[in-house]
Amino acid sequence: PPPLDSMQRLLCLVAASAALASDVTPVQKVIQMLEDMKAKGTKEMEEEQVQYATFKQFCDSTLSEKEKSITDSSDKIETLGADIEAAKADAERLATEAAAHSADIESATKEKDDASALRSKAREDFLATLKDYTESISAVGRALKVLKTQEKVSLVQLAEVKKMLPDEAVHSIDAFLARDKQSLIMEGAKGPEPETYEFQSGGVVGLLEQLKTKFEGERETLETEEQAKKHSFQLLAQGLEAQLAQSKKELESKTQFKAKRLQEKASGEGDLAEAQGTKESDVKYSTDLKATCDKKAAAFAERQALRKEELEALSKAKDVMAAPTVAGAAAKHLPSLVQKTALAFLRMHSPVGQEQVARFLQQRASQLNSRVLSAAAARAGADPIAKVKTMIEQLLVKMQEQANEEATKKGWCDAELKTNTATREEKADASEALQSEIDGLTAAITKLGEEGADLQMELTELAAAMAQATDLRTKEKAKNAATIKDAQEAQKAVAEALSVLKEFYAKAGEATSLVQTKAKKPEVFGDEPYQGMSSESGGVLGMLEVIQSDFARLQAETESAEEAGKKEYDEFMEDSKVDKATKTKSAEHKAGKKSSKSQELTMLEGDLQGTQKELEAANTYYEKLKPDCVDTGVSYAERKAQREQELKDLQTALDMLQ
């Protein structure tokens, strides 16, 4: 026979050995294959049933969960809608109530201011009256002190005393002295009149003491009444203060609650949008999953039916091959033929030598570019056959251990790389999201700062406009007042001039002439009565009347302009105050919002810094993994395939040496 190379001889040896080692005929082999196929088909059918049962359970549970989630989302949407409407209604109601409280505050403030003004006026009157009483009592006390030092007082001394007394005390003393003097006159008719008028001071002293007691009583009554008025005002003021405090408290509370409800409304609208999005996502996922599950159910039923038919066909084929017609003839004729062929082959090609094993290993080493097989080939050609067998066996064990170690390392690398990749992707996405939020917040803060600056500029311009309007209004008012005054004085002067002229010309029109009966005199003015410059007077009087009407019109127009200017100024100032309050509140709101967003920005920047550190740590760990798990030159699958081939070739060589 033609010569065979080492690999062909090895394969032939294996085939011959297998034929000799068993008494299985080809028919029996086919029957065995059919049984194996049936067992495999049955196993795969059962595994497919288990797999589909798991998948069906997943479909049922997931669809049930999604249906519940959709129902919950629908309920949540309905609840959020009701909450939003309730928050909106509350905000509108609170706005109305806040406006009512503002009106109450304005009314109570005005009432308090009016009461304070009245109280201040009453207090001033009281202090003036109290001062009068105090001075009167003091004066009467001084007069009493003077009068009590003397038993008799002259009119001169009494006059000096009266200078110290108030008018009411002087009138009382005068009335008393008048009665006393009348009594003295009546007594003086009986005797000579004294050179000086003297009287007993006791009566005047008693009168003054009565007056002092009266003044003190009236002062005490005045002070009592003042205390009562003061107490009444304090009670009123306390009541108004309490009312104002309560109204302000209610206003603040309802304003805050209104803001809270508006915030809840905005939050609810955000939650509503999220719930609607979640529901739409769940509905789409549930629809797609149901379609997939229905498709898988139909495919499973079809596959199970086909597998069942396949198993039935395998059973029929096995029965046919196991029948005496096929199996009996094969058992009778085929085994001897196989044995003869194998023995002949062995006789032609046995034995296999150490040199052939070395050549086989070297050939396989060249084909696989394997250093392991190349080293084994060198050892197989140089060492004794027993030592070569030991070397190959040890090499097989060592390579199998290396394969196991590399498989373990591959599993560890895959797990670590998977975890690291997920971490890096998660942190990268988080960093991107945080950076996006930071950019948005930065833009919002910048915008709020610009808007706040614009509002401050507008407030400054508004304050300047209000100050300028006040200055112009003050000047305009002064100018109008001067114009009105001048017009009034001019009208008065023109009226006086008209009166003088009209009175004169009225008298001049009544003048008569004297009849001359004497001798002729030199030429002189005529005898007609002189009635003044009546021809020119009509023009002058008309001009004066026109001037008077012009001044009257000037006064009326100036007064009208003053009223209109005041009204326009008041409206401008009121509008400006409202605008100022609105802009101030808006500026404060924007400043607060800017501060809040700045704090949020600081927190996000801290989160971003921490996330970036975690991302850097994950990237650093990935770089450490790359030399052992990524950048290995040859892929794990290629190394595994080559090692398996090397193990197979070494095992073949070992079998050749047996």
Phi and psi in degrees as a GROMACS rama.xvg file:
@    title "Ramachandran Plot"
@    xaxis  label "Phi"
@    yaxis  label "Psi"
@TYPE xy
-65.5453  150.918  PRO-2
-67.5365  149.02  PRO-3
-114.454  146.969  LEU-4
-77.8808  174.878  ASP-5
-63.4737  -40.3591  SER-6
-66.5668  -43.4088  MET-7
-63.3322  -41.9547  GLN-8
-62.1171  -39.4515  ARG-9
-63.4417  -44.6238  LEU-10
-64.7362  -41.6305  LEU-11
-63.8086  -39.6252  CYS-12
-61.0495  -44.7915  LEU-13
-61.548  -44.8915  VAL-14
-63.7692  -43.4461  ALA-15
-65.4379  -41.3823  ALA-16
-62.3995  -41.0154  SER-17
-64.3875  -38.6385  ALA-18
-67.401  -39.0779  ALA-19
-72.0826  -32.7946  LEU-20
-74.3733  -15.0867  ALA-21
-135.513  154.802  SER-22
-105.086  26.0852  ASP-23
-82.8112  129.063  VAL-24
-86.7525  162.916  THR-25
-55.5376  -37.4203  PRO-26
-65.6417  -44.4514  VAL-27
-62.4059  -37.4396  GLN-28
-61.492  -41.216  LYS-29
-63.591  -43.2126  VAL-30
-61.012  -42.179  ILE-31
-61.8597  -42.1327  GLN-32
-61.6451  -41.2942  MET-33
-63.438  -40.8756  LEU-34
-64.8672  -40.9627  GLU-35
-62.8923  -42.7782  ASP-36
-62.6082  -40.3553  MET-37
-66.0536  -42.7669  LYS-38
-63.1794  -42.2205  ALA-39
-63.9325  -42.4754  LYS-40
-62.7294  -41.9511  GLY-41
-62.3547  -42.8751  THR-42
-63.2019  -46.2526  LYS-43
-64.4748  -35.2921  GLU-44
-64.1234  -43.8826  MET-45
-66.3141  -42.21  GLU-46
-62.1692  -39.7011  GLU-47
-64.4101  -37.1999  GLU-48
-63.8635  -44.4639  GLN-49
-63.1467  -44.4921  VAL-50
-60.6023  -44.421  GLN-51
-69.0933  -35.9249  TYR-52
-60.6035  -42.2407  ALA-53
-63.0929  -44.1099  THR-54
-64.0696  -41.3376  PHE-55
-64.774  -39.8831  LYS-56
-61.8737  -41.5252  GLN-57
-59.3958  -45.8981  PHE-58
-59.6004  -48.5712  CYS-59
-63.0885  -46.6625  ASP-60
-68.0648  -42.2334  SER-61
-66.7514  -44.9177  THR-62
-62.4643  -37.9237  LEU-63
-64.4908  -44.0176  SER-64
-62.83  -43.6236  GLU-65
-65.3202  -38.0619  LYS-66
-62.9954  -41.6115  GLU-67
-65.6089  -41.5565  LYS-68
-62.5675  -40.6209  SER-69
-64.0322  -42.6214  ILE-70
-63.2753  -44.7595  THR-71
-61.5265  -41.4508  ASP-72
-63.4631  -40.3976  SER-73
-62.6055  -44.1402  SER-74
-63.2145  -40.8694  ASP-75
-65.3136  -41.2388  LYS-76
-61.0339  -43.8053  ILE-77
-64.0273  -43.8804  GLU-78
-64.2697  -43.9537  THR-79
-64.1032  -39.0706  LEU-80
-60.7472  -43.8168  GLY-81
-65.0416  -40.7904  ALA-82
-63.2334  -40.5296  ASP-83
-63.4861  -44.6579  ILE-84
-64.1953  -39.3856  GLU-85
-64.8522  -42.5053  ALA-86
-63.6771  -39.4561  ALA-87
-64.1264  -45.9628  LYS-88
-63.396  -41.7824  ALA-89
-61.5665  -43.0618  ASP-90
-62.0574  -42.1999  ALA-91
-66.0772  -42.2569  GLU-92
-64.3206  -43.3277  ARG-93
-65.519  -33.9387  LEU-94
-64.2714  -41.8904  ALA-95
-63.8286  -45.0761  THR-96
-65.7007  -37.757  GLU-97
-63.6965  -39.3954  ALA-98
-63.4978  -39.4441  ALA-99
-64.5519  -41.2256  ALA-100
-64.4728  -38.0686  HIS-101
-62.0081  -41.7003  SER-102
-64.2958  -40.3608  ALA-103
-62.5927  -41.3234  ASP-104
-62.9741  -43.5631  ILE-105
-63.3737  -43.8993  GLU-106
-64.5898  -46.051  SER-107
-65.4535  -37.4777  ALA-108
-63.6733  -43.6293  THR-109
-63.7604  -43.8036  LYS-110
-62.0723  -40.0028  GLU-111
-66.3652  -43.2162  LYS-112
-63.2373  -42.9297  ASP-113
-62.799  -44.5848  ASP-114
-64.1418  -38.5257  ALA-115
-64.3971  -40.2715  SER-116
-64.1604  -45.1275  ALA-117
-62.4557  -40.2183  LEU-118
-66.0816  -39.9404  ARG-119
-62.3424  -42.07  SER-120
-64.2052  -44.7364  LYS-121
-62.8174  -37.6821  ALA-122
-65.0914  -41.4278  ARG-123
-62.2406  -43.7435  GLU-124
-62.0577  -42.2419  ASP-125
-61.0918  -46.9543  PHE-126
-62.5184  -38.3681  LEU-127
-65.4737  -45.8451  ALA-128
-64.85  -41.9507  THR-129
-61.4196  -40.7004  LEU-130
-61.1016  -43.0378  LYS-131
-60.9674  -47.1704  ASP-132
-62.1268  -44.3328  TYR-133
-62.4498  -44.3866  THR-134
-65.1751  -39.3313  GLU-135
-63.6278  -46.3817  SER-136
-62.1174  -40.888  ILE-137
-63.7831  -41.6702  SER-138
-65.9133  -45.1176  ALA-139
-61.0762  -40.1142  VAL-140
-60.724  -42.3611  GLY-141
-65.6882  -39.9372  ARG-142
-63.5656  -42.3284  ALA-143
-61.3939  -38.8546  LEU-144
-62.1481  -39.0375  LYS-145
-69.3868  -46.4208  VAL-146
-68.6557  -32.1555  LEU-147
-72.5345  -11.7606  LYS-148
-84.0816  -12.3738  THR-149
-130.43  146.551  GLN-150
-84.9148  -33.5766  GLU-151
-125.283  146.344  LYS-152
-131.052  134.35  VAL-153
-83.7052  169.15  SER-154
-63.7517  -34.8608  LEU-155
-65.3992  -45.2733  VAL-156
-64.3276  -38.7955  GLN-157
-64.5163  -37.1418  LEU-158
-63.0295  -39.9748  ALA-159
-64.8387  -38.4053  GLU-160
-66.0907  -40.0268  VAL-161
-64.0328  -26.2646  LYS-162
-65.199  -24.2505  LYS-163
-84.4353  -12.7307  MET-164
-96.54  155.643  LEU-165
-70.9736  167.386  PRO-166
-58.997  -42.844  ASP-167
-61.6958  -40.7349  GLU-168
-67.4074  -38.5403  ALA-169
-62.9436  -44.3952  VAL-170
-62.0387  -38.7185  HIS-171
-66.6642  -41.1058  SER-172
-66.4613  -41.9115  ILE-173
-60.5731  -43.7178  ASP-174
-63.7448  -40.2668  ALA-175
-64.8966  -43.5541  PHE-176
-66.9361  -34.4652  LEU-177
-62.4401  -42.2496  ALA-178
-66.6743  -40.6529  ARG-179
-67.2979  -37.358  ASP-180
-67.5453  -39.2698  LYS-181
-61.732  -37.9924  GLN-182
-66.567  -38.9165  SER-183
-67.6677  -36.0363  LEU-184
-64.2152  -41.112  ILE-185
-62.9132  -38.7947  MET-186
-74.821  -30.9359  GLU-187
-69.3189  -16.8972  GLY-188
-66.0199  -19.8164  ALA-189
-88.8373  -13.6638  LYS-190
-149.875  -173.859  GLY-191
-73.6385  148.339  PRO-192
-77.5453  133.695  GLU-193
-70.5037  154.647  PRO-194
-69.4187  -34.7625  GLU-195
-124.618  150.772  THR-196
-88.602  114.08  TYR-197
-124.36  153.278  GLU-198
-150.52  165.624  PHE-199
-75.1214  130.269  GLN-200
-76.7681  -10.8986  SER-201
-60.5645  -42.0374  GLY-202
-63.9209  -42.3242  GLY-203
-65.6149  -40.6057  VAL-204
-60.91  -43.1442  VAL-205
-62.5716  -42.2406  GLY-206
-61.2291  -44.9667  LEU-207
-65.2869  -36.4598  LEU-208
-65.2332  -38.6162  GLU-209
-62.8899  -42.9454  GLN-210
-62.2746  -41.8222  LEU-211
-62.1825  -44.2381  LYS-212
-61.2757  -40.1804  THR-213
-64.1684  -46.0703  LYS-214
-62.9231  -42.9287  PHE-215
-62.4492  -41.2823  GLU-216
-63.6564  -43.9829  GLY-217
-65.3305  -37.8663  GLU-218
-64.076  -41.6746  ARG-219
-63.0053  -42.0407  GLU-220
-61.8617  -42.0843  THR-221
-60.7414  -44.3868  LEU-222
-66.8402  -37.5962  GLU-223
-63.3796  -45.6919  THR-224
-62.6473  -38.7505  GLU-225
-62.9723  -42.0166  GLU-226
-62.1637  -41.4653  GLN-227
-64.1351  -43.8064  ALA-228
-63.9937  -41.6046  LYS-229
-62.9978  -42.4848  LYS-230
-64.0837  -42.1497  HIS-231
-62.3414  -42.5806  SER-232
-64.2468  -40.9277  PHE-233
-62.3714  -41.5802  GLN-234
-61.7344  -44.9438  LEU-235
-62.5064  -44.7881  LEU-236
-63.8167  -41.125  ALA-237
-63.029  -41.792  GLN-238
-61.7403  -44.6286  GLY-239
-66.9347  -40.1236  LEU-240
-60.7723  -44.1363  GLU-241
-62.845  -41.7341  ALA-242
-63.0872  -44.1137  GLN-243
-62.8476  -44.9255  LEU-244
-61.6178  -43.8702  ALA-245
-64.7665  -43.1518  GLN-246
-64.2112  -42.9505  SER-247
-64.528  -40.4195  LYS-248
-62.6597  -45.5768  LYS-249
-62.7954  -41.6241  GLU-250
-61.907  -46.8183  LEU-251
-63.9962  -43.2937  GLU-252
-62.0747  -45.2462  SER-253
-74.129  -30.9117  LYS-254
-65.4365  -44.5262  THR-255
-65.1368  -41.7904  GLN-256
-65.6915  -36.8655  PHE-257
-62.3946  -46.7703  LYS-258
-60.2661  -40.1637  ALA-259
-63.5195  -43.2322  LYS-260
-66.3298  -37.8357  ARG-261
-64.8664  -38.8475  LEU-262
-64.2609  -42.1245  GLN-263
-63.8518  -37.4812  GLU-264
-62.5934  -46.9337  LYS-265
-63.0793  -43.2255  ALA-266
-62.9345  -41.4479  SER-267
-63.3587  -38.3706  GLY-268
-64.7198  -39.1548  GLU-269
-63.9235  -44.4739  GLY-270
-62.8827  -37.2064  ASP-271
-63.5066  -45.3295  LEU-272
-61.3731  -41.2598  ALA-273
-64.7463  -43.4225  GLU-274
-63.877  -40.1746  ALA-275
-64.6014  -41.4344  GLN-276
-63.6639  -42.1088  GLY-277
-62.1022  -41.7945  THR-278
-63.9797  -45.1955  LYS-279
-61.2333  -41.9087  GLU-280
-63.9378  -43.0725  SER-281
-65.226  -40.5536  ASP-282
-62.9186  -44.5782  VAL-283
-64.5718  -45.5849  LYS-284
-62.2539  -43.3439  TYR-285
-63.978  -41.3522  SER-286
-63.8441  -46.7821  THR-287
-64.5814  -42.6216  ASP-288
-64.8344  -39.9175  LEU-289
-62.6488  -41.5645  LYS-290
-62.5575  -42.8025  ALA-291
-63.9008  -43.8067  THR-292
-64.3206  -41.5356  CYS-293
-63.1016  -40.4612  ASP-294
-64.6362  -43.7926  LYS-295
-64.9985  -36.4642  LYS-296
-64.172  -43.2285  ALA-297
-65.2986  -42.1673  ALA-298
-64.9834  -38.5398  ALA-299
-63.5624  -45.0193  PHE-300
-61.166  -41.0677  ALA-301
-67.1416  -42.8409  GLU-302
-66.2074  -40.0588  ARG-303
-64.9594  -40.3264  GLN-304
-64.073  -41.8577  ALA-305
-66.1322  -41.3477  LEU-306
-63.4245  -39.662  ARG-307
-62.1051  -43.0614  LYS-308
-63.7484  -38.5278  GLU-309
-63.5491  -43.8945  GLU-310
-63.8837  -38.8333  LEU-311
-64.6448  -39.4463  GLU-312
-66.6544  -40.7655  ALA-313
-62.8622  -40.0079  LEU-314
-63.2293  -42.4975  SER-315
-64.6195  -42.992  LYS-316
-63.1037  -40.3513  ALA-317
-62.9868  -42.5691  LYS-318
-62.1397  -38.2412  ASP-319
-66.8539  -45.1113  VAL-320
-69.6863  -28.3732  MET-321
-83.9614  -5.8367  ALA-322
-66.9066  152.256  ALA-323
-56.4821  -27.6499  PRO-324
-62.5601  -40.7216  THR-325
-97.3207  -54.9926  VAL-326
-64.228  -38.2877  ALA-327
-64.9948  -45.7005  GLY-328
-64.1564  -38.2758  ALA-329
-66.8055  -39.8723  ALA-330
-68.0904  -26.6195  ALA-331
-82.8025  -38.4218  LYS-332
-111.648  -30.969  HIS-333
-78.661  -35.5614  LEU-334
-61.9217  -41.6593  PRO-335
-65.3674  -34.8193  SER-336
-66.0658  -40.7223  LEU-337
-66.4564  -42.3129  VAL-338
-65.345  -41.2358  GLN-339
-63.4486  -43.37  LYS-340
-64.7271  -43.6223  THR-341
-65.7858  -41.7859  ALA-342
-67.6881  -36.4347  LEU-343
-65.6514  -40.6982  ALA-344
-62.45  -41.9093  PHE-345
-65.9091  -38.1579  LEU-346
-66.0213  -33.8697  ARG-347
-75.2861  -31.3812  MET-348
-122.862  -3.68905  HIS-349
-83.1408  157.759  SER-350
-92.1552  170.155  PRO-351
-94.1997  126.059  VAL-352
-96.0382  170.552  GLY-353
-62.8949  -35.479  GLN-354
-65.5499  -37.3189  GLU-355
-64.9043  -38.8653  GLN-356
-63.0505  -42.2562  VAL-357
-63.2727  -42.3937  ALA-358
-64.9124  -38.0447  ARG-359
-62.2927  -46.0649  PHE-360
-65.6417  -39.1171  LEU-361
-65.787  -40.9381  GLN-362
-61.8311  -43.9231  GLN-363
-68.1953  -34.6324  ARG-364
-63.7562  -39.3045  ALA-365
-67.8561  -40.9722  SER-366
-66.6262  -39.4615  GLN-367
-93.3243  -7.36134  LEU-368
56.1477  47.2593  ASN-369
-105.434  120.547  SER-370
-70.4593  -31.4172  ARG-371
-63.2321  -49.26  VAL-372
-67.5738  -34.2438  LEU-373
-64.5107  -43.8239  SER-374
-65.1554  -39.6995  ALA-375
-64.0354  -39.2728  ALA-376
-62.8544  -42.228  ALA-377
-62.6887  -43.2443  ALA-378
-66.9032  -37.7923  ARG-379
-65.3377  -32.205  ALA-380
-81.345  -20.8925  GLY-381
-103.676  -36.7795  ALA-382
-89.0206  161.897  ASP-383
-62.1941  158.097  PRO-384
-62.4381  -36.1439  ILE-385
-65.7617  -40.2805  ALA-386
-68.6235  -34.3435  LYS-387
-64.9491  -43.2992  VAL-388
-58.8632  -45.1567  LYS-389
-62.7145  -40.9946  THR-390
-62.8095  -44.5147  MET-391
-64.5798  -42.5183  ILE-392
-61.2549  -45.8533  GLU-393
-63.401  -39.4809  GLN-394
-64.4318  -38.9154  LEU-395
-60.7001  -45.9747  LEU-396
-62.3901  -44.9155  VAL-397
-63.5456  -43.6818  LYS-398
-67.8196  -34.5411  MET-399
-65.9673  -39.4108  GLN-400
-64.3571  -42.684  GLU-401
-61.4163  -39.6079  GLN-402
-61.7376  -43.0832  ALA-403
-64.8568  -42.1189  ASN-404
-63.1325  -43.0516  GLU-405
-67.3493  -35.7975  GLU-406
-63.8516  -42.0233  ALA-407
-63.1601  -43.8885  THR-408
-64.1633  -39.0693  LYS-409
-61.6121  -42.0844  LYS-410
-62.3759  -43.3816  GLY-411
-64.3249  -43.9346  TRP-412
-61.5942  -44.1951  CYS-413
-60.7602  -43.4304  ASP-414
-65.3643  -45.7536  ALA-415
-65.3367  -43.1931  GLU-416
-63.9533  -39.378  LEU-417
-63.7268  -47.1477  LYS-418
-63.3743  -43.9148  THR-419
-64.5971  -41.7026  ASN-420
-62.8579  -44.6287  THR-421
-61.3016  -41.8908  ALA-422
-63.7837  -46.1327  THR-423
-63.5041  -41.7909  ARG-424
-65.0845  -42.6572  GLU-425
-62.487  -47.0407  GLU-426
-69.4736  -35.0351  LYS-427
-64.8597  -44.606  ALA-428
-62.9525  -42.0449  ASP-429
-63.7241  -41.8556  ALA-430
-62.9394  -42.5206  SER-431
-64.0351  -43.6186  GLU-432
-64.1942  -43.8014  ALA-433
-63.6708  -41.0594  LEU-434
-63.5507  -38.4733  GLN-435
-63.4542  -43.745  SER-436
-64.0092  -40.608  GLU-437
-63.3345  -42.5357  ILE-438
-61.7905  -43.2276  ASP-439
-62.7283  -44.8174  GLY-440
-65.0577  -40.0743  LEU-441
-61.55  -44.3903  THR-442
-63.1268  -41.8107  ALA-443
-64.8821  -41.8216  ALA-444
-64.0817  -43.0225  ILE-445
-60.6004  -44.7891  THR-446
-63.3155  -43.2855  LYS-447
-63.1569  -39.0045  LEU-448
-63.3644  -43.5087  GLY-449
-64.9096  -42.8014  GLU-450
-64.305  -40.4238  GLU-451
-63.1809  -41.3259  GLY-452
-64.3141  -40.8286  ALA-453
-62.0623  -41.8772  ASP-454
-64.2863  -41.1701  LEU-455
-63.4285  -40.2251  GLN-456
-64.3521  -42.5955  MET-457
-63.9454  -38.7186  GLU-458
-64.9383  -40.3113  LEU-459
-63.2153  -45.8435  THR-460
-63.6417  -38.1151  GLU-461
-65.6407  -42.9102  LEU-462
-62.1387  -41.5762  ALA-463
-64.4132  -40.673  ALA-464
-64.5049  -40.6303  ALA-465
-65.0136  -42.0698  MET-466
-65.0128  -41.6936  ALA-467
-65.1121  -41.9511  GLN-468
-62.6746  -40.2958  ALA-469
-64.0814  -42.3943  THR-470
-63.2554  -46.6517  ASP-471
-62.9238  -39.0914  LEU-472
-66.5271  -39.0077  ARG-473
-62.9995  -45.9856  THR-474
-65.2711  -41.8285  LYS-475
-63.5095  -41.371  GLU-476
-63.2319  -43.7978  LYS-477
-63.7536  -42.1515  ALA-478
-64.3889  -43.6248  LYS-479
-63.9429  -41.0089  ASN-480
-62.1431  -43.239  ALA-481
-64.4068  -40.866  ALA-482
-63.5331  -44.6923  THR-483
-62.8742  -42.1224  ILE-484
-62.7858  -45.7319  LYS-485
-61.6407  -41.7106  ASP-486
-64.1623  -41.9469  ALA-487
-63.9265  -44.717  GLN-488
-65.2322  -38.6541  GLU-489
-65.4312  -41.5468  ALA-490
-61.8456  -40.8348  GLN-491
-63.9221  -43.1383  LYS-492
-65.8528  -43.9334  ALA-493
-63.0829  -38.9099  VAL-494
-62.5962  -41.1557  ALA-495
-64.4685  -42.0598  GLU-496
-62.4145  -43.7735  ALA-497
-61.2206  -40.8692  LEU-498
-62.9671  -44.6313  SER-499
-62.3597  -47.4211  VAL-500
-67.0457  -44.2674  LEU-501
-62.9501  -40.0822  LYS-502
-64.3555  -41.121  GLU-503
-65.5191  -49.4651  PHE-504
-70.2112  -25.2272  TYR-505
-67.0912  -42.3067  ALA-506
-68.8609  -38.4377  LYS-507
-65.4132  -31.3112  ALA-508
-68.6165  -16.7081  GLY-509
-95.7121  -1.5444  GLU-510
-66.5563  146.124  ALA-511
-121.037  162.593  THR-512
-99.4922  155.344  SER-513
-95.3485  138.797  LEU-514
-82.8028  125.451  VAL-515
-91.792  121.89  GLN-516
-114.868  -2.57918  THR-517
-85.7819  -174.092  LYS-518
-65.6951  161.524  ALA-519
-65.1962  136.329  LYS-520
-111.691  169.363  LYS-521
-59.0678  161.53  PRO-522
-64.1848  130  GLU-523
-145.589  -177.714  VAL-524
-58.9947  159.099  PHE-525
-70.5283  174.218  GLY-526
-85.2342  -9.32368  ASP-527
-64.8348  147.506  GLU-528
-67.0109  139.849  PRO-529
-84.0662  120.261  TYR-530
-113.844  25.2012  GLN-531
80.0803  -179.46  GLY-532
-81.4956  68.7105  MET-533
-65.2066  -30.9574  SER-534
-65.8126  -39.0613  SER-535
-87.017  -22.9201  GLU-536
-62.5631  -35.4645  SER-537
-59.5728  -39.7161  GLY-538
-68.2098  -41.4428  GLY-539
-64.2987  -46.8111  VAL-540
-62.0325  -40.0497  LEU-541
-62.9443  -41.5917  GLY-542
-62.6303  -41.948  MET-543
-63.0626  -40.2372  LEU-544
-65.4114  -38.8477  GLU-545
-63.4112  -43.9273  VAL-546
-61.8241  -41.8762  ILE-547
-60.9695  -43.2015  GLN-548
-66.7127  -35.4252  SER-549
-62.9709  -43.5181  ASP-550
-64.2731  -38.0877  PHE-551
-64.5287  -42.0045  ALA-552
-65.3013  -40.5001  ARG-553
-58.6164  -43.7485  LEU-554
-62.5423  -45.7124  GLN-555
-64.1616  -44.4811  ALA-556
-65.3549  -39.9504  GLU-557
-65.6773  -42.5924  THR-558
-62.1124  -41.457  GLU-559
-64.6712  -42.6404  SER-560
-63.8464  -38.132  ALA-561
-63.4416  -44.0261  GLU-562
-64.4774  -44.563  GLU-563
-64.6376  -42.5004  ALA-564
-62.1634  -41.6021  GLY-565
-63.9024  -43.405  LYS-566
-63.5563  -45.1967  LYS-567
-62.4734  -41.4008  GLU-568
-64.4283  -44.9562  TYR-569
-61.1494  -44.1623  ASP-570
-63.866  -42.2564  GLU-571
-62.2133  -44.6205  PHE-572
-65.8688  -39.3182  MET-573
-65.4248  -46.8661  GLU-574
-60.9068  -40.4227  ASP-575
-65.4495  -39.1492  SER-576
-63.377  -43.5943  LYS-577
-62.9682  -45.3262  VAL-578
-62.1002  -41.1542  ASP-579
-63.7165  -44.4322  LYS-580
-62.8608  -41.8906  ALA-581
-64.0114  -46.2738  THR-582
-66.8405  -37.8439  LYS-583
-63.533  -44.8256  THR-584
-64.4136  -41.7979  LYS-585
-63.121  -40.9639  SER-586
-63.8196  -42.7241  ALA-587
-63.4675  -41.7331  GLU-588
-61.7926  -45.0772  HIS-589
-66.7916  -36.9507  LYS-590
-64.0513  -43.5717  ALA-591
-63.7196  -41.7725  GLY-592
-65.4237  -38.9308  LYS-593
-63.6315  -42.973  LYS-594
-62.1545  -43.6038  SER-595
-61.8425  -44.835  SER-596
-68.2777  -32.2391  LYS-597
-64.3499  -42.712  SER-598
-62.2532  -43.6996  GLN-599
-62.0922  -38.8577  GLU-600
-63.3683  -41.6434  LEU-601
-61.0875  -42.6176  THR-602
-63.7118  -44.0301  MET-603
-65.6809  -38.0127  LEU-604
-63.8829  -38.0158  GLU-605
-64.1849  -43.542  GLY-606
-61.9788  -41.8573  ASP-607
-63.2262  -42.0036  LEU-608
-61.982  -44.1428  GLN-609
-64.7502  -41.5658  GLY-610
-65.1037  -40.2389  THR-611
-65.9509  -36.4593  GLN-612
-62.7724  -42.8555  LYS-613
-64.0187  -38.7866  GLU-614
-65.7426  -41.5857  LEU-615
-62.8226  -39.696  GLU-616
-64.2141  -40.9684  ALA-617
-66.0951  -40.353  ALA-618
-64.8026  -40.4065  ASN-619
-62.3749  -42.6332  THR-620
-65.1856  -35.9644  TYR-621
-63.4401  -40.9896  TYR-622
-62.8885  -33.5798  GLU-623
-70.5311  -32.8203  LYS-624
-75.7845  -28.2083  LEU-625
-56.7667  -45.7978  LYS-626
-59.842  -37.8164  PRO-627
-93.7542  -25.8873  ASP-628
-116.87  -17.0656  CYS-629
-121.278  -61.7811  VAL-630
-86.9858  65.4595  ASP-631
-100.701  5.81802  THR-632
84.0222  -64.7415  GLY-633
-109.285  140.731  VAL-634
-69.2901  159.571  SER-635
-62.2555  -39.4561  TYR-636
-63.1098  -40.8832  ALA-637
-66.6357  -43.9868  GLU-638
-62.7745  -40.5539  ARG-639
-64.2541  -44.3098  LYS-640
-63.062  -42.7677  ALA-641
-65.8146  -40.9747  GLN-642
-64.8442  -41.4804  ARG-643
-62.0528  -39.6177  GLU-644
-67.2247  -39.5095  GLN-645
-62.2393  -44.3174  GLU-646
-61.0138  -40.6043  LEU-647
-65.4991  -42.834  LYS-648
-67.4286  -39.5052  ASP-649
-63.8053  -40.6153  LEU-650
-64.2599  -38.142  GLN-651
-63.5351  -44.5436  THR-652
-61.7671  -39.5649  ALA-653
-63.7405  -40.3342  LEU-654
-65.124  -34.0121  ASP-655
-65.5115  -28.9082  MET-656
-87.4042  -5.04746  LEU-657
